[in-house]
Amino acid sequence: MNILVACEESQAVCKAFRERGFNAFSCDILECSGGHPEWHFHQDVFEIIRDKGGHLENGNVLYLPDGEEWDLMIAHPPCTYLSVSGARWMYHPDDSHLPVSERREHPHHLGRREKQKEAIEFFLRLTKTGIKHWAIENPVGVMNSHYRRPDQTVQPFWFGDSASKKTCLWLHDLPPRVATDIVEPGERVVLSSGRSLPKWYSDSFNTKISTEERRKLRSKTFPGFAQAIAEQWGKYIQQ
C-alpha cells in the first residue's frame, strides 16, 4: 500500500508506517529531519500527487509503478495562519470594537490576512486530490468555519504521550481514531499574564533557538500519536 505523508519534514508518521511494511513517503518543501532522505520527496506535494512520484531528497527520482495510486494521504498543512492561537495578530489592537470587516491589519504583522487566505486555499486543495483515503490534521482554527467542523478532535495523552495538544482531524473514508493508552495530560506552565500553556509548547518560545527550530517544536508529532495513526489506519486500508 502506498502512503503519502504530506507536509511532514519530521518523518514521524512516515517511519511509523514503514515499520509496519507500508511503502510510505514523507513530502515537504523543507529538507527532512527524520534521517531518511531516501523516503522524502523534497518537492511540492501537489506535483507528487499529480505525477505519482518525483524527486527524493537523496537525489533519486521515484515514481509509483504503472497502475498504482496513492492509497492513503495523511496531511499536516502549515497551521501558522490557520490556528486560533495566531488570531490576535490578524487585526489592529485598537480596532477590537469594530466589526471584523472594518478592522485594520495589525501594524506589526502586515500581509497576514493574505497569507491566511493562501493557507486556507492550500488546505482546501488537499481535500480535492482524488486520493481514496485521506486525513488532514490541524489545531483548532479557522478551517472549522472555512471548510467544515472536524470529524474528530484528539489529544496526544490518548496515545501514551503525556502532553496536551488538541488536534482536529478531517477524515475521508477513514474511521475515527481510538485511544490506545490514556495517560496524564502533562505539565503546564502559568505565564506572567496568567495564561496557562502545556510545558512542551511553552518551551518552544525559547529565544536561544532559531525561529525555524521553534516552529518545528510547535508542530511536532508525538510518537504515540504517529504509531496509532499507522496501526489503526494502516489496518483499515489493508482490510
SERO-4910 file (N, C-alpha, C, O; in steps of 0.05 Angstrom, whole numbers):
BEGIN
 pado doro    nc1    nc2    nc3   cac1   cac2   cac3    cc1    cc2    cc3    oc1    oc2    oc3
  Met    A     17    -24      0      0      0      0     18     25      0     38     26     15
  Asn    A     11     44    -16     27     69    -20     16     91     -3     -7     99     -6
  Ile    A     32    101     16     24    122     35     40    147     30     64    146     27
  Leu    A     26    170     28     39    196     25     33    212     50     10    217     57
  Val    A     54    221     64     50    238     87     59    267     79     82    273     77
  Ala    A     39    283     74     44    310     63     51    330     85     41    329    107
  Cys    A     70    348     78     78    369     95     90    358    121     84    368    143
  Glu    A    107    338    118    120    326    142    150    324    138    160    308    122
  Glu    A    165    342    151    194    340    150    205    322    172    228    312    169
  Ser    A    190    318    194    200    302    216    200    273    210    216    258    221
  Gln    A    183    264    191    181    236    183    170    218    205    173    193    203
  Ala    A    158    229    226    148    212    248    127    193    238    128    169    245
  Val    A    108    202    223     86    185    213     96    167    191     89    143    190
  Cys    A    112    178    173    124    162    152    139    137    163    135    115    154
  Lys    A    156    142    183    171    120    195    153     99    209    159     75    208
  Ala    A    131    109    221    113     91    235    100     72    215     96     48    220
  Phe    A     93     82    191     82     65    170    103     46    159     98     23    154
  Arg    A    127     56    155    149     40    145    155     16    164    160     -6    154
  Glu    A    153     20    190    158     -1    209    138    -24    206    143    -46    214
  Arg    A    115    -17    194     94    -37    190     93    -48    162     74    -61    154
  Gly    A    113    -41    146    116    -53    119    102    -38     97    101    -49     75
  Phe    A     93    -14    102     80      2     81    101     17     64    122     23     74
  Asn    A     93     22     40    110     38     22    104     67     26     89     80     11
  Ala    A    115     78     48    108    105     57    130    125     50    153    119     52
  Phe    A    121    149     44    139    171     38    129    197     51    105    202     51
  Ser    A    148    212     61    141    240     70    146    259     47    159    252     28
  Cys    A    134    282     49    137    302     28    136    330     40    118    336     56
  Asp    A    155    347     33    155    375     43    174    391     26    192    380     14
  Ile    A    169    417     26    188    435     12    213    439     30    233    450     21
  Leu    A    211    431     55    234    432     74    249    405     72    237    384     66
  Glu    A    275    406     78    290    381     80    281    366    104    272    378    124
  Cys    A    283    340    103    273    323    125    293    324    148    317    327    145
  Ser    A    282    321    173    299    319    197    297    291    209    308    286    230
  Gly    A    282    273    195    278    247    205    299    226    199    298    204    208
  Gly    A    319    235    183    342    217    178    340    198    154    357    182    150
  His    A    318    201    139    314    183    116    308    199     91    285    199     82
  Pro    A    327    212     79    322    228     54    313    210     31    302    220     12
  Glu    A    319    184     33    310    165     12    280    160     12    269    148     -6
  Trp    A    267    169     34    238    166     36    224    194     35    201    196     42
  His    A    238    214     27    228    241     30    227    255      3    248    261     -9
  Phe    A    203    261     -7    201    277    -31    205    307    -24    189    318     -9
  His    A    226    318    -34    233    346    -28    222    363    -51    237    373    -68
  Gln    A    195    366    -51    182    378    -74    153    386    -66    143    377    -45
  Asp    A    141    402    -82    113    410    -78     95    385    -77     96    368    -95
  Val    A     78    383    -57     62    359    -53     42    354    -76     36    331    -82
  Phe    A     32    375    -88     12    371   -109     25    361   -134     12    347   -150
  Glu    A     50    366   -138     65    354   -160     69    324   -155     67    308   -174
  Ile    A     75    317   -130     79    289   -123     53    274   -127     53    251   -136
  Ile    A     31    286   -119      5    272   -123     -2    269   -152    -10    248   -161
  Arg    A      2    291   -167     -5    290   -196     12    270   -211      2    255   -228
  Asp    A     38    270   -206     57    253   -221     61    226   -208     74    209   -220
  Lys    A     49    221   -185     52    196   -170     82    190   -164     91    168   -166
  Gly    A     95    212   -157    123    209   -150    139    234   -158    127    254   -167
  Gly    A    165    233   -155    181    256   -163    209    254   -151    220    232   -150
  His    A    220    277   -143    248    278   -134    251    274   -104    239    288    -88
  Leu    A    266    254    -97    272    249    -69    296    266    -60    312    275    -76
  Glu    A    297    270    -34    318    288    -23    346    276    -27    366    291    -28
  Asn    A    349    250    -29    375    238    -33    385    240    -62    407    230    -68
  Gly    A    370    253    -79    378    257   -107    366    238   -127    368    242   -151
  Asn    A    353    217   -117    340    198   -135    312    208   -144    301    226   -132
  Val    A    302    196   -165    275    201   -174    259    175   -172    269    154   -180
  Leu    A    235    177   -161    219    153   -157    190    159   -164    179    179   -157
  Tyr    A    179    140   -180    150    142   -187    137    115   -181    150     94   -182
  Leu    A    112    116   -174     97     91   -169     95     75   -195     94     86   -216
  Pro    A     95     48   -193     93     32   -217     66     37   -231     47     46   -219
  Asp    A     66     32   -257     42     36   -273     18     22   -261     20     -1   -253
  Gly    A     -4     36   -259    -28     24   -248    -32     28   -218    -53     23   -208
  Glu    A    -11     37   -204    -13     41   -176    -20     70   -169    -14     88   -185
  Glu    A    -32     74   -146    -41    100   -137    -31    105   -109    -20     87    -96
  Trp    A    -34    130    -99    -31    135    -71    -56    125    -57    -78    135    -62
  Asp    A    -53    105    -40    -76     93    -26    -86    110     -3   -110    110      3
  Leu    A    -67    124     10    -74    139     34    -56    164     36    -32    162     31
  Met    A    -68    186     43    -53    211     48    -59    220     76    -82    224     83
  Ile    A    -38    225     91    -40    239    117    -27    266    113     -4    268    106
  Ala    A    -42    288    117    -32    315    111    -31    332    136    -49    331    153
  His    A     -9    346    139     -4    364    161      0    393    150     23    403    153
  Pro    A    -19    406    138    -15    432    127     -5    452    147    -14    451    170
  Pro    A     12    471    140     22    491    159     -1    505    173    -20    513    160
  Cys    A      2    508    199    -21    520    215    -16    548    224    -33    559    238
  Thr    A      7    560    217     14    586    228     -8    606    224    -14    622    242
  Tyr    A    -20    606    201    -41    626    194    -69    616    197    -89    629    190
  Leu    A    -72    591    207    -98    578    209   -107    575    238   -132    574    243
  Ser    A    -89    572    256    -97    566    284   -107    590    299   -101    613    293
  Val    A   -124    585    319   -135    606    335   -114    621    351   -117    644    358
  Ser    A    -91    607    357    -70    619    373    -58    643    359    -47    661    373
  Gly    A    -60    645    333    -49    668    318    -69    689    311    -62    708    297
  Ala    A    -94    685    319   -115    703    311   -110    732    321   -119    751    308
  Arg    A    -97    735    344    -94    761    355    -75    779    339    -74    803    342
  Trp    A    -60    766    320    -42    781    303    -54    790    277    -41    802    260
  Met    A    -80    783    273    -93    789    247   -101    818    245   -100    830    224
  Tyr    A   -110    830    268   -123    856    267   -109    876    286    -96    869    305
  His    A   -113    901    279   -102    923    296   -113    922    324   -138    920    327
  Pro    A    -96    922    344   -107    920    372   -126    942    380   -142    939    398
  Asp    A   -125    965    366   -143    987    373   -170    984    360   -188   1001    365
  Asp    A   -174    963    343   -199    961    328   -217    939    338   -236    930    324
  Ser    A   -213    929    362   -228    906    373   -258    913    375   -274    894    376
  His    A   -265    938    377   -293    946    380   -308    947    353   -332    950    352
  Leu    A   -293    945    331   -304    947    304   -312    920    293   -300    899    301
  Pro    A   -331    919    274   -336    894    260   -311    884    246   -294    901    238
  Val    A   -307    858    243   -283    847    232   -277    859    204   -254    864    198
  Ser    A   -298    864    189   -294    874    161   -283    902    161   -272    911    140
  Glu    A   -284    916    183   -275    944    184   -248    947    199   -237    969    201
  Arg    A   -237    925    209   -212    927    225   -188    929    206   -187    917    185
  Arg    A   -169    944    215   -144    947    201   -126    923    207   -130    908    226
  Glu    A   -105    919    190    -86    899    195    -69    906    220    -66    929    227
  His    A    -59    885    233    -41    890    255    -16    904    245     -4    895    225
  Pro    A     -7    926    258     15    942    247     42    927    246     59    934    230
  His    A     45    906    262     70    891    263     68    865    247     87    849    246
  His    A     45    860    235     41    835    220     26    840    194      6    827    188
  Leu    A     36    859    179     24    866    154     26    843    134     46    830    132
  Gly    A      5    838    120      4    817    100     -6    790    111     -8    771     96
  Arg    A    -12    789    137    -20    764    149    -47    755    138    -52    730    136
  Arg    A    -65    773    132    -91    765    121    -88    750     94   -101    730     89
  Glu    A    -70    761     77    -66    748     51    -53    720     55    -59    701     41
  Lys    A    -35    719     74    -22    693     80    -42    673     91    -41    649     85
  Gln    A    -61    682    106    -82    664    116   -100    655     93   -107    631     92
  Lys    A   -106    673     75   -122    665     51   -107    643     35   -120    623     26
  Glu    A    -81    646     32    -66    626     17    -65    599     32    -67    578     20
  Ala    A    -63    601     59    -63    576     75    -90    562     74    -90    537     73
  Ile    A   -112    577     73   -138    565     70   -141    551     43   -151    528     42
  Glu    A   -132    564     22   -133    552     -5   -117    527     -6   -125    507    -19
  Phe    A    -93    527      6    -76    503      7    -90    480     20    -90    457     10
  Phe    A   -101    485     44   -116    465     59   -138    453     41   -141    429     39
  Leu    A   -154    470     29   -177    461     13   -168    445    -11   -182    426    -19
  Arg    A   -145    451    -23   -135    435    -45   -129    407    -36   -132    388    -52
  Leu    A   -120    403    -12   -114    377     -1   -139    360      1   -137    335      2
  Thr    A   -163    372      2   -188    356      4   -197    347    -23   -217    333    -25
  Lys    A   -184    356    -44   -194    351    -72   -173    336    -89   -171    341   -113
  Thr    A   -157    319    -77   -135    306    -92   -144    282   -107   -130    273   -126
  Gly    A   -166    270   -100   -175    245   -113   -164    220    -99   -172    198   -107
  Ile    A   -148    224    -79   -138    200    -64   -161    189    -48   -176    204    -35
  Lys    A   -164    162    -48   -187    150    -37   -190    154     -7   -211    162      3
  His    A   -168    149      8   -169    152     37   -151    176     45   -128    177     36
  Trp    A   -161    194     61   -143    216     70   -152    227     97   -175    225    105
  Ala    A   -132    239    110   -137    252    135   -120    278    135    -97    278    126
  Ile    A   -132    299    145   -118    325    148   -119    332    177   -141    333    189
  Glu    A    -96    339    188    -96    347    217    -87    376    219    -70    386    204
  Asn    A    -98    390    239    -91    417    245   -101    424    273   -120    411    283
  Pro    A    -90    445    285   -101    454    311   -129    466    307   -137    470    284
  Val    A   -142    472    328   -168    486    326   -162    513    313   -144    528    321
  Gly    A   -178    519    293   -173    544    278   -195    551    259   -218    544    263
  Val    A   -188    566    238   -208    578    220   -220    558    201   -241    564    189
  Met    A   -208    534    198   -220    515    179   -246    504    188   -262    493    172
  Asn    A   -252    506    214   -278    498    224   -301    514    210   -323    504    206
  Ser    A   -295    539    203   -315    556    190   -310    558    160   -329    561    145
  His    A   -285    557    151   -279    559    122   -283    533    107   -285    533     83
  Tyr    A   -283    511    121   -287    485    108   -311    471    122   -334    474    113
  Arg    A   -306    457    143   -328    445    159   -316    437    186   -292    437    190
  Arg    A   -333    430    205   -323    421    231   -308    395    227   -315    379    210
  Pro    A   -287    390    243   -272    366    240   -288    341    248   -308    343    263
  Asp    A   -280    319    238   -294    294    245   -287    284    273   -302    269    285
  Gln    A   -264    293    282   -255    284    309   -234    303    319   -219    315    304
  Thr    A   -233    306    346   -212    322    359   -198    303    379   -212    292    396
  Val    A   -172    301    377   -157    282    394   -135    296    410   -129    319    405
  Gln    A   -123    282    429   -102    292    445    -79    272    446    -84    247    445
  Pro    A    -53    281    448    -31    262    450    -33    243    474    -24    220    473
  Phe    A    -45    253    496    -46    237    520    -66    214    518    -68    197    536
  Trp    A    -80    212    495    -97    189    489    -80    165    480    -89    142    480
  Phe    A    -56    171    471    -39    151    458    -12    147    472      7    139    459
  Gly    A    -12    152    498     13    146    514     33    169    516     53    166    529
  Asp    A     28    192    503     46    215    505     35    234    525     13    245    521
  Ser    A     49    239    547     40    256    568     42    285    560     61    299    569
  Ala    A     24    294    544     24    322    534     -4    329    524    -19    312    516
  Ser    A     -9    355    524    -35    365    513    -30    380    487    -13    397    486
  Lys    A    -45    373    467    -44    387    441    -69    380    426    -70    360    411
  Lys    A    -90    396    430   -116    390    417   -113    391    387   -105    411    375
  Thr    A   -118    368    374   -114    365    346   -139    357    332   -152    337    339
  Cys    A   -147    373    311   -171    367    296   -164    349    272   -143    352    260
  Leu    A   -181    330    266   -178    312    244   -202    313    225   -224    309    234
  Trp    A   -196    319    200   -216    318    179   -211    292    164   -189    288    154
  Leu    A   -231    275    162   -227    248    151   -244    242    127   -266    252    124
  His    A   -232    227    108   -247    218     84   -242    188     81   -220    179     75
  Asp    A   -264    172     84   -262    143     82   -242    132    101   -227    113     95
  Leu    A   -242    142    125   -225    132    147   -242    133    173   -258    152    176
  Pro    A   -238    114    191   -253    115    217   -240    134    236   -216    140    234
  Pro    A   -254    143    256   -242    159    277   -220    144    292   -221    119    293
  Arg    A   -201    158    303   -180    145    319   -191    135    345   -210    146    356
  Val    A   -180    113    355   -188    101    380   -165    104    400   -142     97    393
  Ala    A   -171    114    424   -150    118    444   -137     91    450   -150     70    452
  Thr    A   -110     91    454    -96     66    459    -84     64    487    -81     43    498
  Asp    A    -77     87    498    -63     87    524    -66    115    537    -50    133    533
  Ile    A    -88    119    552    -94    145    563    -76    150    588    -77    134    607
  Val    A    -61    172    587    -43    178    609    -49    207    618    -67    219    609
  Glu    A    -33    216    637    -37    244    647    -31    264    625    -14    259    608
  Pro    A    -46    286    625    -43    305    603    -17    321    602    -13    337    584
  Gly    A      0    318    622     26    331    621     27    357    637      6    369    644
  Glu    A     52    366    642     57    390    658     48    415    643     50    416    618
  Arg    A     39    435    658     31    461    646     47    483    660     57    480    682
  Val    A     50    505    646     65    528    656     46    552    656     32    557    636
  Val    A     46    567    678     30    591    680     47    615    674     67    620    688
  Leu    A     40    630    654     56    654    646     50    678    664     30    677    679
  Ser    A     66    699    662     61    723    678     34    735    672     23    749    689
  Ser    A     24    731    648     -2    742    641    -25    726    653    -48    735    652
  Gly    A    -18    704    665    -39    686    677    -48    664    658    -63    646    666
  Arg    A    -38    666    633    -45    645    613    -30    619    619     -6    620    626
  Ser    A    -44    597    616    -32    571    621    -27    557    595    -44    556    578
  Leu    A     -2    545    592      5    531    568     18    504    575     30    501    597
  Pro    A     15    484    558     30    459    562     60    466    562     69    483    547
  Lys    A     75    453    580    103    459    583    118    455    556    135    471    550
  Trp    A    113    433    542    127    428    517    123    452    497    141    458    482
  Tyr    A     99    464    498     93    486    480    107    511    490    117    527    474
  Ser    A    106    515    516    119    539    528    149    539    521    161    560    517
  Asp    A    161    515    521    190    512    515    197    522    487    219    529    481
  Ser    A    177    521    469    181    529    442    185    559    439    193    569    417
  Phe    A    180    575    460    185    603    459    213    611    467    220    634    469
  Asn    A    230    591    471    258    595    478    272    611    456    275    603    434
  Thr    A    281    635    464    294    653    444    323    645    438    336    657    421
  Lys    A    333    625    452    361    616    447    362    597    423    384    590    413
  Ile    A    339    589    413    339    572    389    327    588    366    315    608    370
  Ser    A    332    578    341    324    593    318    293    593    314    279    576    326
  Thr    A    284    611    298    255    612    292    245    587    280    223    577    286
  Glu    A    262    575    262    254    550    249    253    527    269    235    510    267
  Glu    A    271    526    288    271    506    309    246    509    326    234    489    335
  Arg    A    239    534    332    215    538    348    190    529    333    172    517    345
  Arg    A    189    534    307    166    526    291    164    495    291    142    484    294
  Lys    A    186    482    289    186    452    289    176    441    315    162    421    316
  Leu    A    184    454    337    175    445    364    145    447    366    132    429    377
  Arg    A    134    469    356    105    474    359     89    455    341     66    449    347
  Ser    A    101    446    319     86    429    300     93    399    304     86    383    287
  Lys    A    107    392    325    117    365    328     94    345    329     72    351    339
  Thr    A     99    321    319     81    298    321     92    280    343    114    270    341
  Phe    A     76    275    363     84    258    385     85    229    376     69    220    360
  Pro    A    105    214    387    109    186    377     86    168    380     80    153    361
  Gly    A     72    168    403     48    151    406     26    157    386     12    140    377
  Phe    A     23    183    381      3    193    361     10    181    334     -8    172    320
  Ala    A     35    183    326     43    173    300     39    142    298     30    132    277
  Gln    A     46    128    319     44     99    319     14     91    317      8     72    303
  Ala    A     -3    105    330    -32     99    329    -43    104    301    -61     89    292
  Ile    A    -34    125    288    -43    130    260    -36    107    243    -53     96    228
  Ala    A    -10     98    244     -1     77    226    -15     51    232    -22     36    214
  Glu    A    -18     45    258    -30     19    266    -60     18    258    -68     -2    246
  Gln    A    -75     38    265   -104     37    261   -112     42    232   -128     27    221
  Trp    A   -101     63    220   -109     68    192    -95     50    173   -106     44    151
  Gly    A    -71     41    180    -58     21    163    -74     -5    161    -78    -15    139
  Lys    A    -84    -15    183   -101    -39    183   -126    -34    168   -136    -51    153
  Tyr    A   -138    -10    171   -163     -4    158   -161     -5    128   -177    -18    114
  Ile    A   -140      7    116   -139      7     87   -130    -20     76   -136    -26     53
  Gln    A   -116    -36     92   -109    -63     84   -134    -80     82   -136    -97     64
  Gln    A   -153    -76    100   -177    -92    101   -197    -83     80   -219    -95     78
***
